[in-house]
């Protein structure tokens, strides 16, 4: 095992010449209608959003789960600095918990995986923000579970992506809800249709999943974060090999960790090329450093625990949901957003629980900036995304909440330079899921993997955003899913690049 040295790992990126104070502006009129994630106890969790370009105009659109209300699509019609959306059309879907975008059939149009309390759906996109239920045509049996987690990857020789779906409590079990976690499912394609799913069992009430090449060995594995509120005892965070499908165990170095797992975020924040992982929970949020053959919990003084509200007089523990890394001030260091909110009326945890914006400092620690930045909303937040809605090179924000309106914030930070990279390749994996994008400046090399999954009940498909600080140029390359690497390209800052595999 590599020795763990906090100061060594986190000093790889020197202080940038650029360090803007994060500033966001709430936009109450950005959406044409009020959208609320509603419902009873089966919608205490979920409430995810999907961010993706559904019509090819290079402006990210938003689809939001509705719980017992309809899921909605919001089409981005932003011009200049005025972020605004119109309401698009989705099939009439109720009981939705989450949505994830990906190009299922390799036709270059993004589709949607819809998680529900009830049968899950695969919606085929037409490239013009139109969607139809294509589950039957793809042979997809959506089941009838309470689905709350998702991830996907492409495996060699298969025409459709491999799908992992995580299920929460078995709501039909009369002995429930405690101790009645449902099993999860892995869907693999046979030619152009899905075979019946293989069980991932036992299940421990999954609330987030992410398939990643964690060790950069060319072998992606499935990480599952589970909610111990319902598995009560015996459960833990999981890592599964995909082929053959088998869990990692303590015998091969997988340390058992149990927490109220709500969401997963992953990115390399140390500069060694390996992705770290952030696991949201009730109380302490858990950041783990990737040591290659093992994981190390971040020391408390890293500042990522975010265990209690940072403002107000409610000193009870926080409840974390969606987490996402993104460089909101473009200084070359990834920051961390965490959506916060009480499950419903849980007296053990804070009722007014503002969202976190943790800014990474030059020494690799994180400092809270949510209050001064203007995003300290204390609604019961759930899903979220950081995305550049107005194409000005700064990451804006959308946040979903339970029984409160979906909200948009515009990033008005005096930020540094940036680069956005969106690789494409031939079908079936048109969006290059599993590729790594590396961007190099005099400050170091940033590495980001293209994944589908993680977060809390929602994710993104689109350009990967890199902050460059004061650098006006950078070197960029793509390492494609088959392991082949492009030559380094010298590129100018402040633009979107769409490299295609040759």
C-alpha positions in Angstrom: 0.0 0.0 0.0 1.3 3.5 -0.8 2.1 5.5 2.3 -0.5 8.2 3.0 0.9 11.6 3.5 -1.8 14.3 3.6 0.5 17.2 3.0 2.3 15.4 0.1 -0.8 14.4 -1.7 -2.5 17.7 -1.5 0.5 20.0 -2.5 0.7 18.8 -6.1 -1.2 21.9 -7.4 0.5 25.1 -6.4 -1.4 28.3 -5.6 -3.0 29.6 -8.8 -2.5 33.1 -10.0 -6.3 33.3 -9.9 -8.5 33.1 -6.9 -12.0 34.7 -7.3 -14.5 34.9 -4.5 -17.5 32.7 -5.5 -20.7 34.6 -6.1 -24.0 33.1 -7.3 -27.3 34.9 -8.1 -30.6 33.2 -7.6 -32.8 33.3 -10.7 -36.5 32.9 -9.6 -37.7 33.6 -13.1 -35.5 31.3 -15.1 -38.0 28.5 -15.3 -41.4 28.9 -16.9 -43.4 26.9 -14.3 -42.8 26.0 -10.7 -41.6 22.4 -10.4 -41.6 20.6 -7.1 -40.5 17.0 -6.1 -43.5 15.8 -4.1 -44.8 12.7 -2.5 -45.0 10.6 0.7 -42.4 8.4 2.3 -41.5 6.7 -1.0 -40.2 10.1 -2.1 -38.3 11.0 1.0 -35.3 10.0 -1.2 -34.7 10.7 -4.8 -35.5 14.0 -6.6 -32.7 13.9 -9.1 -32.0 16.1 -12.1 -30.5 15.2 -15.4 -28.5 17.9 -17.3 -27.7 17.3 -21.0 -28.1 18.9 -24.4 -31.2 17.3 -25.8 -31.3 19.2 -29.2 -27.7 19.8 -30.2 -27.6 23.5 -29.7 -24.7 23.3 -27.2 -26.9 24.6 -24.3 -27.4 22.2 -21.4 -31.1 21.4 -20.8 -32.6 20.0 -17.5 -34.9 17.1 -16.8 -36.3 16.8 -13.2 -37.9 14.0 -11.4 -41.3 14.9 -9.9 -42.2 12.2 -7.4 -46.0 12.0 -7.4 -46.0 15.1 -9.7 -45.1 14.8 -13.4 -41.4 14.7 -14.4 -40.6 17.8 -16.4 -38.1 18.8 -19.2 -36.8 22.3 -19.3 -35.2 23.4 -22.6 -32.5 26.0 -22.4 -33.2 29.1 -24.4 -30.5 31.3 -22.8 -29.2 34.3 -24.8 -26.4 36.3 -23.4 -26.5 36.7 -19.7 -30.2 36.0 -19.2 -30.6 32.3 -18.3 -34.1 31.1 -19.2 -35.8 27.8 -20.0 -39.0 26.8 -21.8 -41.0 23.8 -20.8 -40.4 20.8 -23.1 -42.3 17.6 -23.5 -41.7 14.3 -21.7 -44.1 11.3 -21.6 -46.5 11.7 -18.7 -44.6 10.0 -16.0 -45.4 9.9 -12.3 -43.6 8.3 -9.3 -40.2 9.2 -10.7 -37.2 9.4 -8.4 -34.4 10.1 -10.8 -33.1 10.5 -14.4 -29.8 9.9 -16.1 -28.8 10.8 -19.7 -26.8 8.6 -22.0 -26.8 7.5 -25.7 -28.2 4.0 -25.4 -28.3 3.1 -29.0 -25.3 5.0 -30.3 -27.2 7.3 -32.7 -25.6 10.4 -31.2 -28.9 11.5 -29.6 -29.0 11.4 -25.8 -31.6 9.1 -24.2 -32.9 9.0 -20.7 -33.0 6.3 -18.0 -35.9 7.0 -15.7 -35.9 5.6 -12.2 -39.3 5.2 -10.5 -41.3 3.7 -7.7 -42.6 1.1 -10.1 -41.4 0.1 -13.5 -38.3 1.9 -14.7 -38.2 3.3 -18.2 -35.7 3.8 -21.1 -36.7 6.9 -23.1 -35.3 7.3 -26.6 -34.3 10.8 -27.6 -34.9 12.1 -31.1 -32.2 14.8 -31.0 -34.9 17.6 -30.9 -35.8 17.2 -27.2 -38.5 14.7 -28.0 -38.7 11.4 -26.0 -40.6 8.1 -26.4 -40.7 5.1 -24.2 -38.4 2.5 -26.0 -38.2 0.0 -23.1 -40.0 -2.8 -24.9 -38.1 -2.3 -28.1 -34.8 -2.6 -26.3 -36.0 -5.6 -24.3 -35.8 -3.8 -21.0 -37.8 -5.2 -18.1 -38.1 -2.2 -15.8 -39.3 -4.3 -12.8 -41.6 -3.0 -10.1 -39.2 -2.0 -7.4 -38.4 1.3 -5.6 -35.4 2.3 -7.7 -33.0 5.0 -6.4 -29.5 4.5 -7.9 -28.0 4.0 -11.3 -24.8 3.7 -13.2 -23.8 2.5 -16.7 -20.7 1.5 -18.8 -19.9 0.0 -22.1 -18.4 -3.5 -22.1 -16.4 -4.8 -25.1 -18.4 -6.6 -27.7 -21.9 -5.4 -26.6 -24.1 -3.1 -28.7 -25.9 -1.6 -25.7 -24.5 -0.2 -22.4 -24.4 -2.4 -19.3 -26.9 -0.9 -16.8 -26.7 -1.2 -13.0 -29.9 -0.2 -11.1 -30.0 0.1 -7.3 -33.2 -0.5 -5.4 -34.1 0.8 -1.9 -36.6 -0.8 0.5 -38.8 -3.7 -0.7 -42.1 -1.8 -0.1 -44.1 -5.0 -0.6 -42.4 -6.8 2.2 -44.9 -6.9 5.1 -42.0 -7.1 7.6 -40.6 -3.8 6.5 -39.4 -1.2 6.1 -36.5 -1.9 8.5 -34.4 -4.8 7.5 -36.1 -5.3 4.1 -33.6 -3.8 1.6 -34.3 -4.9 -1.9 -31.8 -6.6 -4.3 -30.2 -4.6 -7.1 -29.9 -5.5 -10.8 -27.4 -5.6 -13.6 -28.7 -5.5 -17.2 -26.5 -6.8 -20.0 -27.3 -6.8 -23.7 -27.5 -9.7 -26.0 -27.2 -8.2 -29.5 -29.6 -5.2 -29.6 -31.8 -6.2 -26.7 -31.4 -6.6 -22.9 -31.4 -10.0 -21.4 -33.2 -10.5 -18.0 -31.3 -8.8 -15.3 -28.8 -10.5 -13.0 -29.3 -9.9 -9.3 -26.7 -8.0 -7.3 -27.4 -9.5 -3.9 -27.8 -9.0 -1.1 -28.9 -5.4 -1.4 -28.3 -2.9 1.4 -30.7 -0.1 0.3 -28.7 1.5 -2.4 -29.0 5.3 -2.9 -26.1 5.9 -5.2 -23.9 3.8 -7.7 -20.9 4.6 -9.8 -19.0 2.5 -12.3 -15.4 3.8 -12.6 -12.0 2.6 -13.5 -10.9 3.4 -9.9 -7.4 2.0 -10.2 -7.0 3.1 -13.9 -6.2 -0.5 -14.7 -8.6 -0.8 -17.6 -11.1 -2.7 -15.4 -14.1 -0.7 -14.3 -15.8 -1.7 -11.1 -19.2 -0.8 -9.5 -19.3 1.1 -6.2 -22.6 1.2 -4.3 -23.4 3.5 -1.4 -26.1 2.2 1.0 -28.4 3.7 3.6 -27.9 2.0 6.9 -31.1 3.5 8.2 -33.0 0.6 6.7 -30.4 -2.2 6.5 -29.9 -1.7 10.3 -27.1 -4.2 10.7 -24.8 -6.3 8.5 -24.7 -4.0 5.5 -21.9 -1.8 4.3 -20.5 0.2 1.3 -19.8 -2.1 -1.6 -17.5 -2.6 -4.6 -18.4 -5.1 -7.3 -16.3 -6.6 -10.1 -18.4 -6.7 -13.2 -17.0 -9.7 -15.1 -17.6 -12.1 -13.5 -20.1 -10.3 -11.3 -18.7 -10.6 -7.7 -18.2 -8.4 -4.7 -14.9 -7.3 -3.3 -14.3 -8.6 0.2 -12.1 -7.9 3.2 -9.9 -10.8 2.0 -8.9 -8.8 -1.1 -8.5 -5.5 0.7 -12.0 -4.0 0.7 -12.5 -2.4 4.1 -16.1 -2.4 5.4 -17.6 1.0 6.0 -21.2 1.6 7.1 -22.9 4.9 6.8 -26.2 6.6 5.7 -25.0 6.6 2.1 -26.9 9.1 0.0 -24.7 10.1 -2.9 -21.4 9.6 -4.6 -19.1 12.1 -6.3 -15.7 11.2 -7.8 -12.8 13.1 -9.2 -9.0 13.3 -8.9 -8.3 16.1 -6.4 -4.7 15.2 -5.5 -3.2 15.3 -9.0 -2.0 11.7 -9.0 -4.4 10.7 -11.7 -6.6 8.4 -9.5 -10.2 9.4 -8.6 -11.1 10.2 -5.0 -14.6 9.5 -3.8 -17.0 11.7 -1.8 -19.8 9.8 0.0 -22.6 11.9 1.5 -24.4 10.8 4.6 -26.2 11.9 7.7 -23.7 13.6 10.0 -20.2 13.5 8.6 -19.7 13.4 4.9 -16.9 11.0 4.0 -14.1 11.9 1.6 -11.8 9.0 0.8 -8.4 9.3 -0.9 -7.6 6.7 -3.5 -4.2 5.1 -2.7 -4.4 2.7 -5.7 -4.8 -0.5 -3.8 -6.8 0.9 -0.9 -8.7 3.9 0.4 -7.9 6.3 3.2 -10.5 8.4 5.0 -9.7 12.1 4.8 -8.6 13.6 8.1 -11.1 16.0 9.7 -8.9 19.0 9.1 -9.3 18.6 5.3 -12.6 20.4 5.9 -14.9 18.1 3.8 -16.9 16.5 6.6 -19.5 19.3 6.5 -21.2 17.6 9.5 -23.4 20.5 10.8 -25.1 23.5 9.4 -22.6 26.4 9.0 -25.1 29.1 9.7 -28.2 29.5 11.9 -28.8 28.1 15.4 -29.7 24.5 14.6 -26.7 22.5 15.8 -28.0 19.1 14.9 -26.2 17.0 12.3 -26.6 17.7 8.6 -28.0 15.4 6.0 -26.1 15.3 2.7 -27.6 14.2 -0.7 -26.2 15.0 -4.1 -22.5 15.8 -4.2 -20.5 17.1 -7.2 -17.0 18.3 -7.8 -16.5 21.3 -10.0 -14.1 24.3 -10.3 -16.6 27.1 -9.7 -13.9 29.9 -9.7 -11.7 28.4 -12.5 -8.6 28.5 -10.3 -7.5 25.0 -11.4 -8.6 23.3 -8.2 -11.9 21.3 -7.9 -14.4 22.6 -5.4 -17.3 20.6 -3.9 -21.0 21.2 -3.8 -23.2 19.2 -1.4 -27.0 19.4 -1.5 -28.4 19.3 2.1 -31.8 18.8 3.6 -33.7 16.9 6.3 -35.2 13.6 5.2 -38.6 15.0 6.2 -39.2 15.7 9.9 -36.3 13.6 11.3 -35.8 15.1 14.8 -32.2 13.8 15.1 -31.0 16.0 12.3 -31.0 19.7 11.4 -34.2 21.1 9.9 -32.6 24.2 8.4 -29.6 22.7 6.6 -28.1 25.0 4.0 -26.3 23.6 0.9 -22.5 23.5 1.1 -20.1 25.1 -1.3 -16.6 23.9 -0.2 -13.8 25.8 -2.0 -10.5 24.0 -2.3 -7.6 26.0 -1.1 -4.0 25.9 -2.4 -3.0 23.3 0.3 -5.8 21.0 -0.7 -8.2 21.7 2.2 -11.8 22.8 1.8 -13.3 26.0 3.2 -17.1 26.7 3.4 -18.3 29.5 1.1 -22.0 28.7 0.7 -23.2 31.6 2.7 -21.2 34.4 1.1 -21.6 32.8 -2.3 -25.4 33.1 -2.0 -26.4 29.4 -2.3 -27.3 28.8 1.4 -30.8 27.6 0.6 -32.2 25.7 3.6 -35.0 23.8 1.6 -34.9 20.0 1.7 -32.5 19.8 -1.2 -32.0 16.5 -3.0 -30.6 16.3 -6.6 -28.4 19.0 -8.2 -25.9 19.7 -11.0 -23.1 22.2 -11.8 -23.3 23.2 -15.5 -22.6 26.2 -17.7 -26.1 27.2 -18.7 -25.2 30.5 -20.3 -21.9 29.4 -22.0 -19.8 32.0 -20.3 -17.2 29.5 -18.9 -18.5 29.5 -15.4 -20.4 26.7 -13.7 -24.0 27.6 -12.8 -26.2 25.5 -10.5 -29.6 23.8 -10.5 -30.9 22.2 -7.3 -34.0 20.1 -6.7 -35.8 19.9 -3.4 -38.4 17.9 -1.7 -41.6 19.9 -1.4 -39.9 23.1 -2.6 -39.4 24.6 -6.1 -36.5 23.6 -8.4 -34.1 26.5 -8.4 -31.4 27.9 -10.7 -28.4 30.0 -9.7 -26.1 31.9 -12.1 -22.4 31.9 -11.4 -21.2 35.5 -11.3 -17.7 34.8 -9.8 -14.8 36.9 -11.1 -13.3 33.6 -12.4 -10.1 32.4 -14.2 -9.7 30.9 -17.6 -11.3 27.6 -18.5 -11.5 24.7 -21.0 -14.4 22.3 -21.7 -13.9 19.0 -23.5 -16.5 16.6 -24.8 -15.1 13.6 -26.6 -17.0 11.6 -29.2 -16.4 8.3 -30.9 -18.1 5.8 -33.2 -21.1 3.8 -32.0 -22.0 2.1 -29.9 -20.3 4.2 -27.2 -20.7 7.6 -28.9 -20.1 9.7 -25.8 -16.8 7.9 -24.9 -18.0 6.7 -21.5 -14.9 5.3 -19.8 -12.5 7.8 -21.5 -10.1 10.0 -19.5 -9.5 13.6 -20.4 -6.2 15.1 -19.3 -5.4 18.9 -19.3 -1.9 20.1 -18.6 -0.6 23.6 -17.6 2.4 24.8 -15.8 0.4 24.2 -12.6 0.1 20.5 -13.2 -2.1 17.9 -14.9 -5.8 17.5 -14.3 -7.4 14.1 -15.1 -11.2 13.5 -15.4 -13.1 10.4 -16.3 -16.3 10.3 -18.3 -18.7 8.3 -16.2 -22.5 7.7 -16.1 -24.0 7.5 -12.6 -23.2 8.7 -9.1 -24.7 11.8 -7.6 -28.1 11.4 -6.0 -30.7 10.1 -8.5 -29.3 12.2 -11.4 -26.3 13.0 -13.5 -24.9 14.8 -16.6 -23.8 14.2 -20.1 -21.8 17.0 -21.7 -18.4 18.7 -21.7 -16.0 18.2 -18.8 -15.1 21.5 -17.4 -11.5 22.4 -16.4 -10.5 25.6 -14.6 -7.1 27.0 -15.8 -6.5 29.9 -13.5 -4.4 32.5 -15.3 -3.2 30.1 -18.0 -4.2 31.3 -21.5 -3.2 28.0 -23.1 -3.1 24.3 -22.1 -2.1 20.9 -23.4 -5.0 18.4 -23.8 -5.3 14.8 -24.7 -8.0 12.0 -24.5 -7.2 8.5 -23.4 -10.1 6.5 -25.0 -11.9 3.6 -23.5 -9.8 1.1 -25.4 -6.7 2.5 -23.8 -5.4 4.3 -26.9 -4.2 7.8 -26.2 -4.2 10.9 -28.5 -1.1 13.0 -28.8 -1.0 16.1 -26.6 -2.6 19.1 -28.4 -1.7 22.6 -27.5 -4.9 24.6 -27.3 -6.1 28.1 -26.4 -8.2 28.6 -23.2 -11.9 29.7 -22.9 -13.4 27.3 -25.5 -15.3 24.0 -25.9 -13.4 21.2 -27.7 -15.1 18.2 -29.1 -12.4 15.7 -30.1 -13.4 12.6 -32.0 -11.5 9.3 -31.9 -9.7 8.7 -35.2 
